Amino acid sequence: MQKPARAVALAVPAALSALVLGCWEPVAAQNWTAVLKNTPAEDLNEDDVRLLGEVARKVLNDPQDSASGSWINSTTRNQGQITAEKSFRWRDHPCRSLRLDYEVGGRKGSTPISLCQVEGRWKAVSASEIGDAASP
């Protein structure tokens, strides 16, 4: 049985870090929580997160800054697109700025997020951590 959407909301950041990015990092999970708080993405269920994760992994592994991918959950009708907007370096680590566009329960949202590859794993980093590194 599917967990209720709100119960899953707190698990979304950790699940994205674990399933999508191949890491289990408390800092990354905290950053995802902050990024997704008060957005339609709080209502993603476990299957939505799995689908989003599969697409995010493909986009992160595609070296083109214009790389993008879409997902749709045929059961919930929730859907989204992830687009790589730019690559940059932070503390000598390769990083990517992504934009997550989604429609969850009829509500649309867009969330920017930056991830850096540290020790072979993609980790979410906050804007305050990277400062101007992600700016054009």
N, C-alpha and C positions, 0 to 999 in steps of 0.2 A: 504494500500500500504506500502511496506517495505521502511524504511528510507535508503538513500544511505549509503554505508558502512563507508565512512569517517565521515559522520555526526554522525553515531552511535559510532565511535571510542572513542569519549570523554565520551559517556554515559556508555561504557562498565564497567569501574571501579565502578561507582556508582550502576549500575544494578547488578553487581556481589555481591557487598556488600549487597544490598537490597534483591535480590532474592535468592542468594546462601547462604549467611552467616547470613541472618536474622537480619541485622543491617544496619543502615544508619549513617555511621560515616565519617565525612569529612577527618579525618586522614587516615582511611582505603582507602577511595577513592583516596586520593593523592598518597598513596603507590601503589595502583593498577595501576594508571596512569603511574607512574615511571617504574613499572615492565613491563608493556605491551608496552611502547613507543618504536617505531622503531622495532617492531616485527610483524610477520604476524597476530598476535592476534588483532592488531589495526583494521583489516578489518572484524572482526566478526560482524554479524548482530544481531538483537534482538532475533531471534529464536535460533541462535547459542549460544548466551549468556544464554538463558533459559535452553537449553540442557546441556551446560557446568555446569551451576549452580546446576541442579538436580544431576548430577554425583558428583560434588564437595561436596555437602551436605552429600551424602551417604558415600563418602570416609572419610570425617571429622568425621562422627559419627561411623565409624568402628574403634575399638580400635587397630587393627593390623597395625604395621608399614608397612607391605607389601600390605595393602589394595589398590585396584585400580579399576577404572571403565572407560568405554569408552562411547563416544557419537558420533553420526553422524547425520547431517542434510540432509535428503533425497532430499531436494530442492536445497540447495547450494553445496552439496557434501563436505562441510567443516566437519572436524572430529577431534577428539582428545582423549587423554587418560590422566587421572589424577592418580598419584601414590603418596601414603604417603610414605615418605622416612624415617622419624624418628619422635619420640616424644621427647620432652624436656620440661624443666620448665624455665620460665623467670619471674622474679619478683613474684614468687610464683604462676604463672598462668600456666595451662597446655597448651602446644603449639604443633604444627605439622609443619613439613617441607614437602611441597608438590612439585611435579614436574608436570608441565603442558606441555604435548607434543601435538602438533596439526599440522594439515595441513589445511591451509586457502588459497583458490584461487590457489592451486597448490604449495604454498610455505610452507615449513616445518619450525617449530620452537619448541623450548623447553624453558620454563621459570620456574625457581625455585621461590617459594614464601613461606614465613613463616607466620603462623596465630596463634594467641593466644586467648584462651577463657577468656574473661574479662566480669564479670557480666553476665555470661551465654550466651554471644555472641562471635562468632569468628570474630576477627579483624586482618587485615593485619598489620604486623610489618616489618619495614625495617631492613636490616642487620646492619645498624649503631645503631639502637635501641637495638637490642639483643646482639650485640657483639659476644663473643665466645660461648654463650649459645647454639647455634644450631650446633656448631662444634662437630665432633665425638670425 
